[in-house]
Amino acid sequence: MPSLIARLLHPTRTPPPPVDVDLGRVMLVGTAVWGVAFVVAVVLAGSGDASWMPAWVCATGVVLGLLGVLWARRNTARRR
């Protein structure tokens, strides 16, 4: 058994176990946020208060988010 001084000088730490997270749900929530931002951007661009570039960025976020949801669902099904 190591001495107290050896333990204080060379502590051993065990990392906590990983948290099991449903990535499909997380990406779905993120995609929904992009969808709300897309609606706001389209309304602002339609009224002339903003350009259409933010709407394109939000649309890209929605598309990538949906691809991420599909990937997460397939990856979760494959892992189980």
Salt bridges, closest charged atoms under 4 A:
none
